[in-house]
Structures are given as structure tokens and as C-alpha cells.
Amino acid sequence: MPRACMSATRCPRCQPFLGEPLPSIEDMRTEKFGPPNFAGNICDSGNVTASMPLKGEYAPSPSDWAREQAEAIENSGGAEGGTHEGKPVIVLTTVGAKTGKLRKTALMRVEHGGEYAVVASLGGAPKNPVWYYNIKKEPHVELQDGAVTRDYTAREVFGEEKALWWERAVEAWPDYANYQTKTDRQIPVFVLTPR
């Protein structure tokens, strides 16, 4: 089923200025637009977007909670399973760093201005979650927020930018602050920007 382009700003692939022609497939192959998506991501205007959805074999999470939450959200089109303790949850899909299989993880929703943050807390465990290594190897990820699924590019943030996103994350899920006190590692934060 096609997914809508949900860009909050003018998307050059999907919403050219009035009177501008749509970019050609050749133009969309350039670095500016990225590879064309022949999988059928279609904007509200009926134009094919240039994002490339993740493809591959799905490997369910060994964590019952993460697997059940992600599957409830996906199977219901975002209508069920979208909260944890009354707070919104998203589903992050990554490509396994070792297996190359698709991995789905339910995480707390941290969004600002069309970008999302994902916090590699693992509940304050001494090590990073597996999905941290997946993103480090392949920053192209997919995120489902409710009924909307989009492709994003993830990048780890540091310094002032991390502090700003950390503040937003703690506001969204206050336990993140508690998790940091449980571990000696600095909990990584990634920002996801629409592709």
C-alpha cells in the first residue's frame, strides 16, 4: 500500500512550486534527490517520492515486550499499542548490523519540528541496545508514528544539540533521567531527519 509523503515543508520531490515541472527520474537519481523509489511511495498529489523503504527479512525481537508492542502497532495500522504507561510510542525499524535482517523496536516518542529522537537507554543498562549498532552501521531507518510510516536518516548527536534533544526526551519520558543515573555510559541520542 502506498505511503503518503508527510513532509511538513515543501518537498522538492513531491510538491514543486506552482508552475514548476516535477523532477525527472534522472534528476531524482542525483545526490540532491537520492535514488528513485519504485516501491510506490506516493504523495498526496499522486507523485512518486524518492525515498527508498527498507526491504528484507523481518527478525522478531527476542524481547517479548518490544516484539508485542511493535507488532500491535504495525498490525493495527497504528490504532493499537501506541502507548506505554500513557505515553506515545513509535516503532523504529533498523537493518541488523550482523544479520542484515529488519529489526523492529518500540521506543518512546520524542518529536520536534518533524524530526524524531531515539534514545539508546536500554533502561540504564551498562551496554548499548543492539539497535544502536544497527544504526551506526546503517543510518537509513524507518519510523512508524501512529498510522504514518516514513524513512529517515539517523545521526548521533553530541554537545549542545544532544543536550537540547535530551531535555526533550526527558520531557517526553522522565525515566530517561533515572536511566542515566544507573549507568556509567553516556546514553546515546540519535536524531532522525526525513529522507
Phi and psi restraints in degrees (value plus and minus 20) as a CYANA .aco file:
   2 PRO   PHI     -82.5   -42.5
   2 PRO   PSI     127.8   167.8
   3 ARG   PHI    -128.5   -88.5
   3 ARG   PSI     121.6   161.6
   4 ALA   PHI     -96.8   -56.8
   4 ALA   PSI     124.4   164.4
   5 CYS   PHI     -96.6   -56.6
   5 CYS   PSI      97.5   137.5
   6 MET   PHI    -125.8   -85.8
   6 MET   PSI       6.8    46.8
   7 SER   PHI     -78.3   -38.3
   7 SER   PSI     109.6   149.6
   8 ALA   PHI     -98.9   -58.9
   8 ALA   PSI     -37.9     2.1
   9 THR   PHI    -136.6   -96.6
   9 THR   PSI     152.5   192.5
  10 ARG   PHI     -79.9   -39.9
  10 ARG   PSI     100.5   140.5
  11 CYS   PHI    -114.7   -74.7
  11 CYS   PSI      97.0   137.0
  12 PRO   PHI     -82.5   -42.5
  12 PRO   PSI     -43.6    -3.6
  13 ARG   PHI     -98.2   -58.2
  13 ARG   PSI     -51.4   -11.4
  14 CYS   PHI    -133.9   -93.9
  14 CYS   PSI     -49.1    -9.1
  15 GLN   PHI    -153.6  -113.6
  15 GLN   PSI      50.7    90.7
  16 PRO   PHI     -83.9   -43.9
  16 PRO   PSI     137.4   177.4
  17 PHE   PHI     -78.7   -38.7
  17 PHE   PSI     130.5   170.5
  18 LEU   PHI     -70.6   -30.6
  18 LEU   PSI     106.6   146.6
  19 GLY   PHI      72.2   112.2
  19 GLY   PSI     -34.6     5.4
  20 GLU   PHI    -100.7   -60.7
  20 GLU   PSI     121.4   161.4
  21 PRO   PHI     -94.9   -54.9
  21 PRO   PSI     135.7   175.7
  22 LEU   PHI     -86.7   -46.7
  22 LEU   PSI     128.2   168.2
  23 PRO   PHI     -85.1   -45.1
  23 PRO   PSI     127.3   167.3
  24 SER   PHI     -95.0   -55.0
  24 SER   PSI     144.9   184.9
  25 ILE   PHI     -78.0   -38.0
  25 ILE   PSI     -59.0   -19.0
  26 GLU   PHI     -82.0   -42.0
  26 GLU   PSI     -62.7   -22.7
  27 ASP   PHI     -83.2   -43.2
  27 ASP   PSI     -56.7   -16.7
  28 MET   PHI     -90.2   -50.2
  28 MET   PSI     -37.5     2.5
  29 ARG   PHI    -100.3   -60.3
  29 ARG   PSI     -31.6     8.4
  30 THR   PHI     -91.8   -51.8
  30 THR   PSI     147.2   187.2
  31 GLU   PHI     -78.6   -38.6
  31 GLU   PSI     -53.8   -13.8
  32 LYS   PHI     -81.2   -41.2
  32 LYS   PSI     -61.2   -21.2
  33 PHE   PHI    -124.0   -84.0
  33 PHE   PSI     -37.4     2.6
  34 GLY   PHI      58.8    98.8
  34 GLY   PSI     159.7   199.7
  35 PRO   PHI     -90.3   -50.3
  35 PRO   PSI     129.1   169.1
  36 PRO   PHI     -88.8   -48.8
  36 PRO   PSI     133.6   173.6
  37 ASN   PHI    -127.9   -87.9
  37 ASN   PSI      88.7   128.7
  38 PHE   PHI    -111.0   -71.0
  38 PHE   PSI     -13.6    26.4
  39 ALA   PHI    -102.5   -62.5
  39 ALA   PSI     -28.7    11.3
  40 GLY   PHI      79.3   119.3
  40 GLY   PSI       8.0    48.0
  41 ASN   PHI     -94.8   -54.8
  41 ASN   PSI      96.0   136.0
  42 ILE   PHI    -140.2  -100.2
  42 ILE   PSI     113.0   153.0
  43 CYS   PHI     -93.4   -53.4
  43 CYS   PSI     151.4   191.4
  44 ASP   PHI     -78.2   -38.2
  44 ASP   PSI     -50.4   -10.4
  45 SER   PHI     -99.1   -59.1
  45 SER   PSI     -26.5    13.5
  46 GLY   PHI      72.8   112.8
  46 GLY   PSI     -14.9    25.1
  47 ASN   PHI    -107.9   -67.9
  47 ASN   PSI     126.1   166.1
  48 VAL   PHI     -98.1   -58.1
  48 VAL   PSI     111.1   151.1
  49 THR   PHI    -104.8   -64.8
  49 THR   PSI     147.1   187.1
  50 ALA   PHI    -118.0   -78.0
  50 ALA   PSI     -13.9    26.1
  51 SER   PHI     -96.3   -56.3
  51 SER   PSI     133.1   173.1
  52 MET   PHI    -136.3   -96.3
  52 MET   PSI      90.2   130.2
  53 PRO   PHI     -86.4   -46.4
  53 PRO   PSI     132.6   172.6
  54 LEU   PHI     -87.9   -47.9
  54 LEU   PSI     119.9   159.9
  55 LYS   PHI    -150.6  -110.6
  55 LYS   PSI     130.4   170.4
  56 GLY   PHI     128.0   168.0
  56 GLY   PSI     159.9   199.9
  57 GLU   PHI     -99.2   -59.2
  57 GLU   PSI     114.8   154.8
  58 TYR   PHI    -104.7   -64.7
  58 TYR   PSI     110.6   150.6
  59 ALA   PHI    -134.6   -94.6
  59 ALA   PSI      88.6   128.6
  60 PRO   PHI     -79.0   -39.0
  60 PRO   PSI     129.0   169.0
  61 SER   PHI     -87.2   -47.2
  61 SER   PSI     122.6   162.6
  62 PRO   PHI     -91.5   -51.5
  62 PRO   PSI     -37.2     2.8
  63 SER   PHI     -99.7   -59.7
  63 SER   PSI     100.1   140.1
  64 ASP   PHI     -77.6   -37.6
  64 ASP   PSI     -66.3   -26.3
  65 TRP   PHI     -80.8   -40.8
  65 TRP   PSI     -70.7   -30.7
  66 ALA   PHI     -82.6   -42.6
  66 ALA   PSI     -63.4   -23.4
  67 ARG   PHI     -85.0   -45.0
  67 ARG   PSI     -69.1   -29.1
  68 GLU   PHI     -84.5   -44.5
  68 GLU   PSI     -60.2   -20.2
  69 GLN   PHI     -85.5   -45.5
  69 GLN   PSI     -68.0   -28.0
  70 ALA   PHI     -81.9   -41.9
  70 ALA   PSI     -63.4   -23.4
  71 GLU   PHI     -87.6   -47.6
  71 GLU   PSI     -57.2   -17.2
  72 ALA   PHI     -82.8   -42.8
  72 ALA   PSI     -62.9   -22.9
  73 ILE   PHI     -85.0   -45.0
  73 ILE   PSI     -69.8   -29.8
  74 GLU   PHI     -85.1   -45.1
  74 GLU   PSI     -66.7   -26.7
  75 ASN   PHI     -86.9   -46.9
  75 ASN   PSI     -44.2    -4.2
  76 SER   PHI    -119.5   -79.5
  76 SER   PSI     -14.9    25.1
  77 GLY   PHI      45.7    85.7
  77 GLY   PSI       7.4    47.4
  78 GLY   PHI      70.6   110.6
  78 GLY   PSI     -21.7    18.3
  79 ALA   PHI     -97.7   -57.7
  79 ALA   PSI     -43.8    -3.8
  80 GLU   PHI    -148.8  -108.8
  80 GLU   PSI     134.3   174.3
  81 GLY   PHI      56.7    96.7
  81 GLY   PSI     -10.5    29.5
  82 GLY   PHI    -105.7   -65.7
  82 GLY   PSI      -8.1    31.9
  83 THR   PHI    -157.8  -117.8
  83 THR   PSI     136.7   176.7
  84 HIS   PHI    -157.5  -117.5
  84 HIS   PSI      98.6   138.6
  85 GLU   PHI      31.7    71.7
  85 GLU   PSI      20.1    60.1
  86 GLY   PHI      60.9   100.9
  86 GLY   PSI     -18.7    21.3
  87 LYS   PHI    -128.8   -88.8
  87 LYS   PSI     124.9   164.9
  88 PRO   PHI     -88.2   -48.2
  88 PRO   PSI     126.1   166.1
  89 VAL   PHI    -144.5  -104.5
  89 VAL   PSI     125.6   165.6
  90 ILE   PHI    -136.6   -96.6
  90 ILE   PSI     145.9   185.9
  91 VAL   PHI    -133.6   -93.6
  91 VAL   PSI     101.7   141.7
  92 LEU   PHI    -121.1   -81.1
  92 LEU   PSI     107.0   147.0
  93 THR   PHI    -130.0   -90.0
  93 THR   PSI     105.8   145.8
  94 THR   PHI    -144.5  -104.5
  94 THR   PSI     146.9   186.9
  95 VAL   PHI    -118.9   -78.9
  95 VAL   PSI     105.2   145.2
  96 GLY   PHI     -76.7   -36.7
  96 GLY   PSI     108.7   148.7
  97 ALA   PHI     -83.5   -43.5
  97 ALA   PSI     -54.3   -14.3
  98 LYS   PHI    -117.8   -77.8
  98 LYS   PSI     -57.8   -17.8
  99 THR   PHI    -115.6   -75.6
  99 THR   PSI     -45.0    -5.0
 100 GLY   PHI      55.4    95.4
 100 GLY   PSI     -16.1    23.9
 101 LYS   PHI    -107.1   -67.1
 101 LYS   PSI     135.8   175.8
 102 LEU   PHI     -95.2   -55.2
 102 LEU   PSI     111.1   151.1
 103 ARG   PHI    -139.2   -99.2
 103 ARG   PSI     114.0   154.0
 104 LYS   PHI    -136.7   -96.7
 104 LYS   PSI     111.8   151.8
 105 THR   PHI    -152.5  -112.5
 105 THR   PSI     109.9   149.9
 106 ALA   PHI    -103.7   -63.7
 106 ALA   PSI     107.4   147.4
 107 LEU   PHI    -154.1  -114.1
 107 LEU   PSI     140.9   180.9
 108 MET   PHI     -88.7   -48.7
 108 MET   PSI     122.7   162.7
 109 ARG   PHI    -101.2   -61.2
 109 ARG   PSI      99.7   139.7
 110 VAL   PHI    -148.7  -108.7
 110 VAL   PSI      86.9   126.9
 111 GLU   PHI    -151.2  -111.2
 111 GLU   PSI     123.1   163.1
 112 HIS   PHI    -175.1  -135.1
 112 HIS   PSI     102.6   142.6
 113 GLY   PHI      39.9    79.9
 113 GLY   PSI      11.9    51.9
 114 GLY   PHI      67.3   107.3
 114 GLY   PSI     -25.9    14.1
 115 GLU   PHI    -125.1   -85.1
 115 GLU   PSI     136.4   176.4
 116 TYR   PHI    -142.9  -102.9
 116 TYR   PSI     134.5   174.5
 117 ALA   PHI    -136.0   -96.0
 117 ALA   PSI     121.9   161.9
 118 VAL   PHI    -140.8  -100.8
 118 VAL   PSI     113.5   153.5
 119 VAL   PHI    -129.9   -89.9
 119 VAL   PSI     100.9   140.9
 120 ALA   PHI    -107.1   -67.1
 120 ALA   PSI      40.9    80.9
 121 SER   PHI    -102.3   -62.3
 121 SER   PSI     -58.6   -18.6
 122 LEU   PHI      29.0    69.0
 122 LEU   PSI      18.5    58.5
 123 GLY   PHI      44.7    84.7
 123 GLY   PSI       0.5    40.5
 124 GLY   PHI      66.9   106.9
 124 GLY   PSI      -4.4    35.6
 125 ALA   PHI     -84.1   -44.1
 125 ALA   PSI     139.5   179.5
 126 PRO   PHI     -91.1   -51.1
 126 PRO   PSI     -32.2     7.8
 127 LYS   PHI    -141.2  -101.2
 127 LYS   PSI     142.8   182.8
 128 ASN   PHI     -95.4   -55.4
 128 ASN   PSI     131.9   171.9
 129 PRO   PHI     -87.1   -47.1
 129 PRO   PSI     138.2   178.2
 130 VAL   PHI     -78.5   -38.5
 130 VAL   PSI     -58.0   -18.0
 131 TRP   PHI     -83.2   -43.2
 131 TRP   PSI     -42.1    -2.1
 132 TYR   PHI     -78.3   -38.3
 132 TYR   PSI     -66.9   -26.9
 133 TYR   PHI     -90.1   -50.1
 133 TYR   PSI     -52.3   -12.3
 134 ASN   PHI     -81.1   -41.1
 134 ASN   PSI     -66.5   -26.5
 135 ILE   PHI     -87.3   -47.3
 135 ILE   PSI     -59.1   -19.1
 136 LYS   PHI     -80.6   -40.6
 136 LYS   PSI     -56.1   -16.1
 137 LYS   PHI    -101.4   -61.4
 137 LYS   PSI     -59.9   -19.9
 138 GLU   PHI    -155.4  -115.4
 138 GLU   PSI      79.4   119.4
 139 PRO   PHI     -95.0   -55.0
 139 PRO   PSI     -27.4    12.6
 140 HIS   PHI     -96.1   -56.1
 140 HIS   PSI      96.5   136.5
 141 VAL   PHI    -149.4  -109.4
 141 VAL   PSI     149.5   189.5
 142 GLU   PHI    -145.3  -105.3
 142 GLU   PSI     121.4   161.4
 143 LEU   PHI    -151.1  -111.1
 143 LEU   PSI     112.7   152.7
 144 GLN   PHI    -130.2   -90.2
 144 GLN   PSI     102.9   142.9
 145 ASP   PHI    -141.3  -101.3
 145 ASP   PSI      83.9   123.9
 146 GLY   PHI      45.9    85.9
 146 GLY   PSI    -146.5  -106.5
 147 ALA   PHI    -108.2   -68.2
 147 ALA   PSI     -25.6    14.4
 148 VAL   PHI    -119.6   -79.6
 148 VAL   PSI     106.7   146.7
 149 THR   PHI    -140.4  -100.4
 149 THR   PSI     111.3   151.3
 150 ARG   PHI    -160.7  -120.7
 150 ARG   PSI     142.4   182.4
 151 ASP   PHI    -114.4   -74.4
 151 ASP   PSI     123.4   163.4
 152 TYR   PHI    -157.8  -117.8
 152 TYR   PSI     141.0   181.0
 153 THR   PHI    -130.1   -90.1
 153 THR   PSI     106.2   146.2
 154 ALA   PHI    -118.7   -78.7
 154 ALA   PSI     122.8   162.8
 155 ARG   PHI    -163.5  -123.5
 155 ARG   PSI     117.6   157.6
 156 GLU   PHI     -94.0   -54.0
 156 GLU   PSI     119.7   159.7
 157 VAL   PHI    -131.6   -91.6
 157 VAL   PSI     133.4   173.4
 158 PHE   PHI    -159.2  -119.2
 158 PHE   PSI     150.3   190.3
 159 GLY   PHI      40.3    80.3
 159 GLY   PSI    -158.0  -118.0
 160 GLU   PHI     -82.6   -42.6
 160 GLU   PSI     -57.2   -17.2
 161 GLU   PHI     -84.9   -44.9
 161 GLU   PSI     -61.4   -21.4
 162 LYS   PHI     -83.9   -43.9
 162 LYS   PSI     -62.5   -22.5
 163 ALA   PHI     -79.3   -39.3
 163 ALA   PSI     -61.2   -21.2
 164 LEU   PHI     -83.9   -43.9
 164 LEU   PSI     -67.2   -27.2
 165 TRP   PHI     -90.0   -50.0
 165 TRP   PSI     -52.7   -12.7
 166 TRP   PHI     -82.5   -42.5
 166 TRP   PSI     -63.0   -23.0
 167 GLU   PHI     -79.2   -39.2
 167 GLU   PSI     -64.0   -24.0
 168 ARG   PHI     -83.8   -43.8
 168 ARG   PSI     -60.1   -20.1
 169 ALA   PHI     -84.5   -44.5
 169 ALA   PSI     -64.3   -24.3
 170 VAL   PHI     -86.3   -46.3
 170 VAL   PSI     -54.1   -14.1
 171 GLU   PHI     -84.4   -44.4
 171 GLU   PSI     -59.9   -19.9
 172 ALA   PHI     -93.6   -53.6
 172 ALA   PSI     -57.7   -17.7
 173 TRP   PHI    -163.4  -123.4
 173 TRP   PSI      69.9   109.9
 174 PRO   PHI     -75.2   -35.2
 174 PRO   PSI     -45.2    -5.2
 175 ASP   PHI     -82.1   -42.1
 175 ASP   PSI     -39.2     0.8
 176 TYR   PHI     -75.9   -35.9
 176 TYR   PSI     -59.4   -19.4
 177 ALA   PHI     -82.4   -42.4
 177 ALA   PSI     -60.2   -20.2
 178 ASN   PHI     -85.8   -45.8
 178 ASN   PSI     -59.8   -19.8
 179 TYR   PHI     -80.1   -40.1
 179 TYR   PSI     -58.8   -18.8
 180 GLN   PHI     -84.3   -44.3
 180 GLN   PSI     -53.7   -13.7
 181 THR   PHI     -91.7   -51.7
 181 THR   PSI     -37.1     2.9
 182 LYS   PHI    -106.8   -66.8
 182 LYS   PSI     -30.4     9.6
 183 THR   PHI    -153.1  -113.1
 183 THR   PSI     131.3   171.3
 184 ASP   PHI    -102.2   -62.2
 184 ASP   PSI     -40.3    -0.3
 185 ARG   PHI     -96.9   -56.9
 185 ARG   PSI     130.2   170.2
 186 GLN   PHI    -100.2   -60.2
 186 GLN   PSI      99.2   139.2
 187 ILE   PHI     -85.6   -45.6
 187 ILE   PSI     103.0   143.0
 188 PRO   PHI     -92.1   -52.1
 188 PRO   PSI     128.9   168.9
 189 VAL   PHI    -148.3  -108.3
 189 VAL   PSI     112.6   152.6
 190 PHE   PHI    -133.4   -93.4
 190 PHE   PSI     122.0   162.0
 191 VAL   PHI    -125.8   -85.8
 191 VAL   PSI     114.1   154.1
 192 LEU   PHI    -127.3   -87.3
 192 LEU   PSI     100.2   140.2
 193 THR   PHI    -129.4   -89.4
 193 THR   PSI     114.5   154.5
 194 PRO   PHI     -75.9   -35.9
 194 PRO   PSI     121.5   161.5
